Every structure is written in structure tokens, then in C-alpha cells.
Amino acid sequence: MEYGRIERELRIDATPEVVYEVISSPEHVREWWPDEAEFEPVPGATGTISFGDPAAPDAKVERFTVVEADPPRRFAFRWVYDKGESAAPGNSLLVTFDLVPSGEGTLLRFEETGFREHGWEAAVLEETYLAHVDGWNLFLPRLVTYANRLVTRP
């Protein structure tokens, strides 16, 4: 297995404008992904996302840097980088959401890359990659369900 990228395509029954808000606004992101999210959805902004209570010792807190914000077409960020570093190719993972109008809804193209470039030894690379596959397999369907709930159809 190459452990290079994770890709998914998801159909959502909401417009790209609604889906963009769901993937880029912390108050919406908290509804389908982390327990806490604090960031401004503008390129260059940094913040954090937290899994579990951020004050608890077992919380997983990840730094987060917005790379691209092009409503309603694309939102991208870097995460999983060491404290004291700025997110860059080679030290972080890049997550990209591309939104394509599809009928009355949206085709969301998701991609996470940067695993091999991170420089992890083989066992850490495999473990991290598989953990992210499992995570996105859980969270991306939640994104779809949440976005679909925001849309009221006659």
C-alpha cells in the first residue's frame, strides 16, 4: 500500500454555498468533526481543533492552518504538524474539499495528502494513514448527514 493520499467523493443534497459553510465555519465543523474548532476561515489563519475536552489531559488538540478559502468552490487546510513549526509541505497533512454543483446538490471531492512527505518511519506512516482512513470513514458521512439536515425541501 502506498499510504500517500486519501480520496473520497460524496453527494450532498445541499448547494455548494451551504456545504462550504459546513466545511469552513467552526460552528458547523464542530457538528460533524471535532468536539471543538477555533479558527477564522481565511487563508493564513491558524487555530486549533480538539477531540475530547481541550482541558482534559487525554484530549487530542491539533493545530490547524487555513491554506485556501474560495467560497463556494474550495476550502483547504494543513494540520498534524509539530508545536513551534508553521504548517508547510513536508511537515503537515493537507486536506482539500472541492465543491462541484451537481443538480440541486453538491459533489464534494475530499483529499488528504502529505503522509509520505512527512518523513515518518514506515510503521508510523502506516499507523497514521490507517487511523486517518478510519477517522474520515466516520466523519465524512456525518458531514453529509449534517449538511443534508440543514436543507429544508418542500
Secondary structure, 3 states (H helix, E strand, C coil): CCCCEEEEEEEECCCHHHHHHHHHCHHHHHHHCCCEEECCCCCCCEEEEEECCCCCCCCEEEEEEEEEEECCCEEEEEECCCCCCCCCCCCCEEEEEEEEEECCEEEEEEEEECCHHHCCCHHHHHHHHHHHHHHHHHHHHHHHHHHHHHCCCC
